[in-house]
C-alpha cells in the first residue's frame, strides 16, 4: 500500500494508474487511482479525468513549500472541471520525519508545518491527513476515508433523489379493512 501514495510525491514524468480494491462495510469497493505526481504538464490531461472522478486526493510534500503552494491552483482547476460535489482530501506526505529534522527543513527549505496544512483544509472545508509512504503512516486511513465519504455522499444523493412511494389499497383485507362491494352490471 505504501507504494500507492509514494508515487504521488515522485517526479515520474508520466501518469501512473493503479487499481486498489478495499472492503468497506462488508462491500468490495474498487478504487481507480490516477496519479500525475503534481506535474503541471498533465494539467490538461487531468481535466478530462476530473469529470468522472468521485474523489480527489490533493497530495503535497511537507518538505517542499512549492508543492503546498500549488494546491490552491489544483483546487481551482478541480472547481472548474470536476463535479460540484466531488469529495476532496488534502494530504501532506513525508510526515515520517521526526520533529527536529522537520524544524530544520522548515528553516532551510521552507517546509510546511502541520498547522498550515490543517488551516488550508479548513479554509476549503475538506479533510486533512499527514501521511508517510515510507512508513505507511495514515495511508490506509486516507483511502478508507475518501471511500467512506464517497459512499455516504452517494447514499445521501440516492435518498434525496428517489421519492418515497407508498402504495395504498382501499379495503386491504390484510390490513383488516373490508373489501369494497363489487358492482355488477347486467346486459
PLY file of the C-alpha trace (Angstrom):
ply
format ascii 1.0
element vertex 187
property float x
property float y
property float z
element edge 186
property int vertex1
property int vertex2
end_header
0.00 0.00 0.00
2.87 2.36 0.72
3.81 2.46 -2.93
0.41 3.91 -3.87
0.96 7.17 -2.05
4.70 7.20 -2.58
4.25 7.71 -6.31
2.25 10.84 -5.58
5.36 12.69 -4.48
7.86 11.41 -7.02
8.52 13.26 -10.28
7.80 10.29 -12.54
7.30 12.17 -15.78
4.16 10.17 -16.58
0.69 9.44 -15.31
0.61 6.41 -13.04
-2.58 4.33 -12.81
-3.38 1.83 -10.07
-6.43 -0.15 -9.05
-6.99 -1.00 -5.42
-9.91 -2.99 -4.05
-10.87 -2.46 -0.44
-13.62 -3.85 1.75
-15.82 -1.20 3.32
-18.83 -2.02 5.48
-18.98 -5.53 4.03
-18.84 -4.36 0.40
-15.95 -4.52 -2.04
-15.07 -1.09 -3.40
-12.75 -0.66 -6.39
-10.59 2.46 -6.28
-9.04 3.64 -9.54
-6.09 5.88 -8.75
-4.76 8.27 -11.40
-1.51 9.86 -10.27
0.11 12.79 -12.08
2.72 13.37 -9.35
1.56 17.01 -9.36
3.21 17.74 -12.67
1.89 20.84 -14.38
2.28 19.40 -17.87
-0.50 16.91 -17.11
-2.98 19.63 -16.13
-4.83 19.48 -19.48
-5.00 15.69 -19.40
-6.24 15.58 -15.83
-9.15 17.90 -16.56
-10.71 15.08 -18.60
-10.42 12.74 -15.61
-11.93 15.27 -13.21
-15.34 14.94 -14.86
-15.70 11.31 -13.87
-13.87 11.48 -10.55
-15.82 10.80 -7.39
-12.95 11.68 -5.07
-9.66 13.53 -5.36
-6.62 13.36 -3.08
-4.59 16.58 -3.19
-1.11 15.50 -2.10
1.81 17.78 -1.33
5.29 17.15 0.05
5.61 18.52 3.61
9.30 19.19 2.93
8.58 21.32 -0.16
6.54 24.50 0.24
6.20 24.98 -3.52
4.23 21.72 -3.78
1.96 23.01 -0.98
1.52 26.38 -2.70
0.40 24.56 -5.86
-2.59 23.06 -4.02
-4.67 26.24 -4.50
-4.09 26.02 -8.26
-5.17 22.38 -8.29
-8.29 23.20 -6.29
-9.21 25.98 -8.75
-8.74 23.52 -11.59
-10.91 20.94 -9.82
-13.62 23.53 -9.18
-13.67 24.36 -12.91
-13.68 20.82 -14.28
-14.93 18.33 -11.67
-18.44 17.67 -10.41
-19.62 20.19 -7.82
-19.88 17.57 -5.11
-16.62 15.67 -5.70
-15.02 14.59 -2.42
-11.58 16.01 -1.73
-8.95 15.32 0.93
-5.75 17.30 1.47
-2.74 15.07 2.19
0.70 16.15 3.39
3.15 13.36 2.53
6.59 12.58 4.08
5.30 13.06 7.62
7.66 10.34 8.88
10.37 12.86 9.75
11.00 13.47 13.39
10.12 16.92 14.72
13.70 18.24 14.93
14.52 17.24 11.36
11.29 18.82 10.17
12.05 22.07 12.00
15.46 22.25 10.34
13.84 21.66 6.95
11.28 24.37 7.68
14.07 26.84 8.39
16.30 25.84 5.49
13.90 24.73 2.79
10.61 26.29 3.79
8.94 23.00 4.74
5.22 23.07 5.56
4.13 22.77 9.21
1.10 20.63 10.06
-0.83 23.70 11.21
-0.52 25.28 7.76
-1.88 22.16 6.06
-4.78 21.97 8.51
-5.56 25.67 8.01
-5.77 25.22 4.23
-8.02 22.18 4.60
-10.26 24.13 6.98
-10.42 27.02 4.51
-11.80 24.70 1.82
-13.90 22.62 4.20
-12.09 19.37 3.41
-10.41 16.68 5.49
-6.68 16.76 6.17
-4.21 13.95 6.80
-0.47 13.76 7.05
0.98 10.53 5.71
4.22 8.74 5.16
4.53 6.49 2.16
7.85 5.33 3.61
6.39 4.07 6.92
2.79 3.64 5.70
1.57 6.18 8.31
-2.12 7.02 7.67
-2.01 5.75 4.07
-4.78 3.19 4.59
-6.78 5.74 6.59
-6.74 8.22 3.70
-8.07 5.71 1.18
-10.73 4.39 3.54
-11.74 7.94 4.46
-12.27 9.03 0.85
-14.14 5.78 0.08
-16.41 6.28 3.13
-17.07 9.91 2.20
-17.98 8.97 -1.38
-20.21 6.12 -0.21
-22.02 8.45 2.22
-22.45 11.17 -0.43
-23.91 8.66 -2.89
-26.28 7.29 -0.23
-27.39 10.83 0.65
-27.91 11.66 -3.03
-29.93 8.48 -3.60
-32.19 9.15 -0.64
-32.85 12.72 -1.81
-33.46 11.88 -5.46
-35.75 8.88 -5.04
-39.20 9.93 -3.89
-40.84 7.68 -1.34
-43.71 5.76 -2.94
-46.44 4.42 -0.72
-48.98 2.08 -2.24
-52.45 2.40 -0.77
-55.05 -0.24 -1.46
-58.59 0.60 -0.45
-60.14 -2.06 1.69
-56.94 -4.04 2.02
-58.14 -7.21 3.73
-54.68 -7.96 5.09
-54.80 -4.66 6.95
-58.19 -5.53 8.44
-60.29 -3.40 6.10
-63.41 -4.57 4.37
-63.26 -5.31 0.70
-65.22 -2.84 -1.42
-68.53 -4.10 -2.68
-68.39 -5.36 -6.22
-70.75 -3.64 -8.59
-72.22 -5.73 -11.26
-73.85 -4.71 -14.41
-76.22 -6.72 -16.36
-76.98 -6.61 -20.03
0 1
1 2
2 3
3 4
4 5
5 6
6 7
7 8
8 9
9 10
10 11
11 12
12 13
13 14
14 15
15 16
16 17
17 18
18 19
19 20
20 21
21 22
22 23
23 24
24 25
25 26
26 27
27 28
28 29
29 30
30 31
31 32
32 33
33 34
34 35
35 36
36 37
37 38
38 39
39 40
40 41
41 42
42 43
43 44
44 45
45 46
46 47
47 48
48 49
49 50
50 51
51 52
52 53
53 54
54 55
55 56
56 57
57 58
58 59
59 60
60 61
61 62
62 63
63 64
64 65
65 66
66 67
67 68
68 69
69 70
70 71
71 72
72 73
73 74
74 75
75 76
76 77
77 78
78 79
79 80
80 81
81 82
82 83
83 84
84 85
85 86
86 87
87 88
88 89
89 90
90 91
91 92
92 93
93 94
94 95
95 96
96 97
97 98
98 99
99 100
100 101
101 102
102 103
103 104
104 105
105 106
106 107
107 108
108 109
109 110
110 111
111 112
112 113
113 114
114 115
115 116
116 117
117 118
118 119
119 120
120 121
121 122
122 123
123 124
124 125
125 126
126 127
127 128
128 129
129 130
130 131
131 132
132 133
133 134
134 135
135 136
136 137
137 138
138 139
139 140
140 141
141 142
142 143
143 144
144 145
145 146
146 147
147 148
148 149
149 150
150 151
151 152
152 153
153 154
154 155
155 156
156 157
157 158
158 159
159 160
160 161
161 162
162 163
163 164
164 165
165 166
166 167
167 168
168 169
169 170
170 171
171 172
172 173
173 174
174 175
175 176
176 177
177 178
178 179
179 180
180 181
181 182
182 183
183 184
184 185
185 186
